[in-house]
Amino acid sequence: MGTYKYSAEFRADAVASGRPVSRIAAELGVNHETLRQWIKTAEKAERPEAVAESAKDAEIAALRKQVRELEMERDILRRAAKYFAGETNG
């Protein structure tokens, strides 16, 4: 099944109509779940705190990933140091 791209103006008009989702979707020839997602996205965009929370969540996720990578690098370096220290004493 192919993917379709709709313009931002088309999406905004569909979301702003205020009628039942199933009726709008049928009239526009759009899947009703797709329209629900557009509505959900529009509602989220209207709330600035939601955008800020989303940005914070993304930053937290990126920082956690970086911490995991740094911990892994640290562990590798510790193992390498132990290996080479044992080899020079033996």
Backbone torsions as a table, in degrees:
resi	resn	phi	psi	omega
1	MET	NA	134.6	-177.0
2	GLY	-79.7	163.1	175.7
3	THR	-105.1	143.8	-178.7
4	TYR	-116.1	145.0	177.8
5	LYS	-113.8	129.9	179.4
6	TYR	-112.2	145.6	-179.5
7	SER	-68.9	158.6	179.0
8	ALA	-62.9	-36.2	179.2
9	GLU	-65.2	-42.2	178.4
10	PHE	-61.0	-45.1	179.8
11	ARG	-63.3	-44.6	-178.8
12	ALA	-62.6	-41.0	178.6
13	ASP	-64.8	-40.8	-179.8
14	ALA	-65.2	-40.2	-178.2
15	VAL	-71.7	-36.8	-172.8
16	ALA	-78.3	-8.9	-173.2
17	SER	-66.6	-30.4	176.2
18	GLY	76.0	6.4	177.9
19	ARG	-92.5	173.5	180.0
20	PRO	-57.8	140.1	-175.9
21	VAL	-58.5	-44.5	-177.0
22	SER	-62.9	-37.5	179.9
23	ARG	-68.9	-45.4	179.8
24	ILE	-62.2	-44.5	-179.0
25	ALA	-60.7	-42.5	179.8
26	ALA	-65.4	-42.4	-179.1
27	GLU	-65.1	-37.5	-177.4
28	LEU	-90.1	-11.5	-178.4
29	GLY	73.9	33.8	-179.0
30	VAL	-114.6	144.6	176.0
31	ASN	-61.2	137.4	-176.1
32	HIS	-65.7	-30.9	177.4
33	GLU	-69.9	-35.3	175.7
34	THR	-62.2	-45.1	178.8
35	LEU	-62.8	-39.3	177.7
36	ARG	-61.2	-40.1	178.0
37	GLN	-64.5	-39.7	177.3
38	TRP	-61.5	-42.4	-179.8
39	ILE	-64.7	-44.3	179.8
40	LYS	-61.1	-42.8	178.8
41	THR	-64.7	-41.7	179.8
42	ALA	-65.1	-41.0	178.7
43	GLU	-65.0	-38.5	179.3
44	LYS	-67.0	-37.7	-179.9
45	ALA	-68.5	-27.4	179.8
46	GLU	-72.2	-22.5	-178.5
47	ARG	-101.0	105.8	-178.4
48	PRO	-61.2	-31.5	-179.9
49	GLU	-66.8	-30.0	178.1
50	ALA	-67.9	-38.4	178.2
51	VAL	-66.5	-42.2	178.9
52	ALA	-63.5	-42.0	178.6
53	GLU	-63.0	-41.3	179.5
54	SER	-62.8	-42.5	178.6
55	ALA	-64.8	-41.1	178.1
56	LYS	-63.6	-43.0	179.6
57	ASP	-61.9	-40.8	179.3
58	ALA	-65.8	-41.4	179.4
59	GLU	-65.9	-42.7	178.6
60	ILE	-61.0	-43.5	179.0
61	ALA	-62.3	-42.2	179.2
62	ALA	-64.9	-41.3	179.5
63	LEU	-67.1	-38.8	177.3
64	ARG	-63.2	-39.8	178.1
65	LYS	-63.2	-42.8	179.7
66	GLN	-63.7	-40.3	178.3
67	VAL	-61.3	-44.7	178.6
68	ARG	-59.9	-43.6	-179.9
69	GLU	-63.9	-43.4	-179.8
70	LEU	-66.3	-38.6	176.9
71	GLU	-63.7	-39.3	178.9
72	MET	-65.3	-44.1	178.2
73	GLU	-61.3	-42.5	178.6
74	ARG	-60.1	-44.6	-179.3
75	ASP	-64.1	-40.0	178.3
76	ILE	-62.8	-44.9	-180.0
77	LEU	-65.1	-37.5	176.9
78	ARG	-62.9	-44.6	179.2
79	ARG	-63.9	-39.8	179.4
80	ALA	-65.5	-41.4	179.4
81	ALA	-63.2	-42.8	178.0
82	LYS	-63.5	-40.8	-179.6
83	TYR	-62.3	-49.9	-177.3
84	PHE	-72.1	-30.6	176.8
85	ALA	-67.7	-38.2	178.8
86	GLY	-69.8	-32.8	-178.7
87	GLU	-72.6	-36.4	-178.5
88	THR	-75.9	-25.7	179.3
89	ASN	-84.5	-15.7	-173.0
90	GLY	-87.2	NA	NA
